[in-house]
C-alpha cells in the first residue's frame, strides 16, 4: 500500500497550513492514504527528533512518498540518504543552512550531502522552487 506523508517546515508550521489541506484532499480523492501528523520539535525541526519520528512512529518505508515543505523537504532528503522510499516531492528545498541560526541548530547541515544515495534510495523526486521565494534563493 502506498502512503503519502506530509512533512511541514520549521518555525511552528504544521501539515494543516499553507497548501497541505488542499493537496491532501486531492490525494485522498485519488485513493491514496495521506498522513498529516503533528511533528515533535516544530520550531527547530531537528533531525534528531524528526527522522526517528518518521521512521519509528510514521513507519516510512519503500512504499512511502514524502511531501516536504522547506525544512520538511530537507528532512525528506536526509531520510532518503539512508533509507529507501518510493519518492519525494520537495517544495522550497535547500542544501545550506542559509546563514540562519535555527537552520544551523537543526543538525541537517552537520554532515555533507550524499546526493547519489538520495537519488538511489528512491524511484523519483519532484522539486518545486520559485525565483521570487523570499526565504530560499533559487540557487539553493
C-alpha positions as CSV (number, residue, x, y, z in Angstrom):
1,X,0.0,0.0,0.0
2,X,1.3,3.4,-1.0
3,X,1.1,6.1,1.7
4,X,1.9,9.8,1.5
5,X,3.4,11.6,4.5
6,X,3.4,15.3,4.7
7,X,6.4,17.0,6.4
8,X,6.0,20.7,7.4
9,X,8.6,23.4,7.7
10,X,10.1,24.6,10.9
11,X,9.1,27.6,12.9
12,X,5.9,26.0,14.2
13,X,4.4,25.2,10.8
14,X,2.1,22.3,10.6
15,X,0.6,20.0,7.9
16,X,-2.7,21.9,8.3
17,X,-1.1,25.1,7.0
18,X,-0.4,26.5,3.5
19,X,-1.3,24.2,0.6
20,X,-1.2,20.9,2.6
21,X,-5.0,20.7,3.2
22,X,-6.0,21.1,-0.5
23,X,-3.3,18.7,-1.7
24,X,-4.4,16.2,1.0
25,X,-8.0,16.4,-0.4
26,X,-6.8,15.8,-3.9
27,X,-4.6,12.8,-3.0
28,X,-7.3,11.2,-0.8
29,X,-9.8,11.7,-3.6
30,X,-7.4,9.7,-5.8
31,X,-7.5,6.9,-3.3
32,X,-4.1,7.5,-1.6
33,X,-3.6,7.2,2.2
34,X,-2.3,10.6,3.5
35,X,-0.6,11.1,6.9
36,X,-0.6,14.7,8.1
37,X,0.7,14.2,11.7
38,X,1.8,16.8,14.2
39,X,5.6,16.6,14.4
40,X,7.7,16.9,17.6
41,X,10.0,19.9,18.0
42,X,8.1,22.0,15.5
43,X,10.1,25.2,16.0
44,X,13.6,23.8,15.2
45,X,12.6,20.7,13.3
46,X,15.8,19.0,14.5
47,X,17.0,15.9,12.6
48,X,17.5,14.1,15.9
49,X,13.7,14.3,16.5
50,X,12.2,14.3,13.0
51,X,14.0,11.3,11.4
52,X,13.2,8.9,14.2
53,X,9.6,10.2,14.3
54,X,9.3,9.5,10.5
55,X,10.9,6.0,10.8
56,X,9.5,4.8,14.1
57,X,6.2,6.5,14.5
58,X,5.0,7.1,10.9
59,X,6.7,4.0,9.6
60,X,8.3,5.4,6.4
61,X,9.3,2.5,4.1
62,X,9.8,1.8,0.4
63,X,6.1,2.4,-0.3
64,X,6.1,5.9,1.1
65,X,6.0,9.2,-0.7
66,X,7.4,12.1,1.3
67,X,6.0,15.5,0.6
68,X,8.2,18.0,2.4
69,X,8.0,21.8,2.6
70,X,11.1,23.9,3.5
71,X,12.9,22.1,6.3
72,X,10.4,19.3,5.8
73,X,12.0,18.9,2.3
74,X,15.4,18.8,4.0
75,X,14.2,16.0,6.4
76,X,12.9,14.0,3.4
77,X,16.3,14.3,1.6
78,X,18.3,13.3,4.7
79,X,16.0,10.4,5.4
80,X,16.5,9.2,1.8
81,X,20.2,9.2,2.2
82,X,19.9,6.1,4.4
83,X,16.5,4.6,3.8
84,X,14.6,3.5,0.7
85,X,11.4,5.4,-0.1
86,X,9.1,5.4,-3.1
87,X,9.7,9.0,-4.0
88,X,9.7,12.6,-2.7
89,X,8.0,15.9,-3.5
90,X,10.3,18.7,-2.3
91,X,8.8,22.2,-2.0
92,X,11.2,25.0,-1.2
93,X,14.2,22.7,-0.6
94,X,17.7,24.0,0.1
95,X,21.1,22.5,0.8
96,X,22.8,25.0,3.1
97,X,21.8,26.5,6.5
98,X,21.1,29.8,4.6
99,X,23.0,31.6,7.4
100,X,20.0,31.2,9.7
101,X,20.8,30.1,13.3
102,X,17.7,27.9,13.6
103,X,18.7,26.0,10.5
104,X,22.2,25.5,11.9
105,X,20.7,24.1,15.1
106,X,18.5,21.6,13.1
107,X,21.5,19.3,12.6
108,X,20.7,18.6,8.9
109,X,23.8,20.5,7.8
110,X,26.3,18.9,10.1
111,X,27.3,16.3,7.5
112,X,27.9,16.5,3.8
113,X,25.0,15.6,1.5
114,X,25.3,12.2,-0.3
115,X,23.3,13.1,-3.5
116,X,24.0,9.7,-5.1
117,X,22.4,7.8,-2.1
118,X,19.4,10.3,-2.0
119,X,18.8,9.5,-5.7
120,X,19.5,5.8,-5.5
121,X,17.1,5.3,-2.5
122,X,14.0,6.5,-4.3
123,X,12.4,6.0,-7.7
124,X,11.8,9.6,-8.4
125,X,12.0,13.2,-7.0
126,X,9.9,16.2,-7.8
127,X,11.2,19.7,-6.9
128,X,9.2,22.9,-6.7
129,X,11.1,26.2,-6.3
130,X,10.4,29.8,-7.1
131,X,12.6,32.6,-8.3
132,X,10.7,35.0,-6.0
133,X,10.8,33.0,-2.8
134,X,11.7,35.5,-0.1
135,X,13.3,32.8,2.1
136,X,15.1,30.4,-0.2
137,X,17.2,31.8,-3.1
138,X,16.7,29.9,-6.4
139,X,20.4,28.9,-6.4
140,X,19.6,26.6,-3.5
